[in-house]
């Protein structure tokens, strides 16, 4: 059974897209039945070009990714999520919609790479470091025995990942 994961940030243009792309890429390479989605509470309507550049340099095809509202995942027609991860503090503090299936929720915060100092080169470095950090946590998530874990066990494991 596919484990669906929804990754949220406010604008769905950078960190959540990095998470979605990294998790899908790593799950595919590992042969894991995990599917990532991303969304935002106030989607910006476009992907951050530095996020696209970082993913492309890592060999990840971003052609199917877009900035979208979390409302797409709150209705009865949406895929049922097992896990919902917030990756920015503002999204974590917002009142999220009801998610069908009562998924396990966790906050894995990352600083916003789009406001990194140092002009374009500083942003490139910040996006690459954020992509790598998100990828590391996604590898840890993929190492979990997701199909056999209770929600309580999954919550504890995801919390442990957030503290590592």
N, C-alpha and C positions, 0 to 999 in steps of 0.2 A: 504494500500500500504506500502510495506517495506521501511523503511528509512535506506539507506546504508551509513555507516560511514567509511572512510579510515583514518587510523592513521599512521603517517609517522615519522620515524627517520632515521638517516643515515644508520646504520647497520642492522636494523630490528632484533635485538637480545634481547633487554631488554625493554626499555620504551614503544615502540610501541606495542610490544607483550603483555606487561602488560595491556595496554589500550584495545587492541582487546579482550583479554580474559576476562577482567573485564566487559567490556560493554556487551559482549555476555552473560556472566553469569548472570549479573544483569538484563538484558532485558528478559532473559528466566524466571527468578524467578518472575519478575513483570508482565509477560504476555504481554510485549511490542513487537510490530512488528518492531524491530530494529536489523540490522545485521552489525557487525563490521568486518573490514578487516584491516590488517596492511602490511606495506611494507617499503622498504628502498631505498635510492638513490645508496648506495653501500653495498648491503646485505652481511653480514658476513658468510652466509651459515649455521649457526647453532644458536640455541637459547642459551642465556647465562644460564648456569646451576643454577645460583642464582635466575634468573627470574622464571625458571621452579620450583625450590624448593619453592619459595614464593607462587606461584599460587597453587601448589599441597597442601601445608600446609593450604591454604584457601579453600580447597575442590573443586578446579577447575581442570577438566580433560584437559590436555594439549596435548593429543595424536595427535590431528589433526593440531597442529600449526607448522609452519616452517618459516624460514627466506627466504624472497622473494623480488624480485625487484619491484619497483613501476611501471616498464614498463608493468607488468601484468595487471595494472588497467588503462592504458592510451589508450588502443586501443578500437575499436568499439565493440569488443566482450566482453569487461569487463562490470561488473555490473555498472549501473549509480549511482554515489555517490551524496548524498544530502549534505554531510558535509565532509570536509577534515581537519584533525587536525594534526598539527606538534607538536611534543613533545620534540624536541631537537633544540637548537639554530642553529646548523649547517644545519639541514634540512630546517629550516625556512628561512635561508639566501640563499638557493640554488634556481636556476631557475627550478621550477617544470614543468613536462610535462603538456600538455593540458589535462584536465580531461573532458571526455564527460559529458554533462549535466550542465556544469558551476556551480559546487557546491559552497556552502558557505565555506569560508576558515577561520581558526582561529589558532593562536599559543597558546598552553598551555605548556609552557616550564617547564621542571623539570631537576634538576642537574643529571648528569650521576652517577647512583649508582655503576657502575662497577669500578669507580676510588675512591671509598670511602676509607678513611684511616682505619686502625685497622685490617688489614688482613681479613681472611675469615669471622670472626664474625662481623667485621665492615661492610663488604659488605652485609651480611645477614640482618643486621639491616637496612641498606640503601635501599635495595630492598624492604623490608617489608614496610617501611615508604613511599616509592615511590608508591608501589602497593595501599596502603591505600589512598594516596593523589589522585591518578588517579581515584580510585574507587569513591571517594567523588564527583569529578567533573562529572563522568559518571552518578551517581545518579541524579545530578542536570540536566544533559542533558535529562535523561529519564523522568524527571518531567515536561518537556516542552510539550505543545500541538503541537507536530511536524507536524501532518497532516494538521493543520489549520493555521500554521504560514507562512507568506510571507518570502522570502529570507531576506528582510531588517529586519523584526522582529526577525528572527532566528539569523542573524548576531549580532544584539544588545543584544539578550539574551546570546549568546555564549561569547560575549565580557564581559558582566556582570559576567558570571561565571568565566572567566579568571581573573577578578579583585577581586573576593571574596576570 
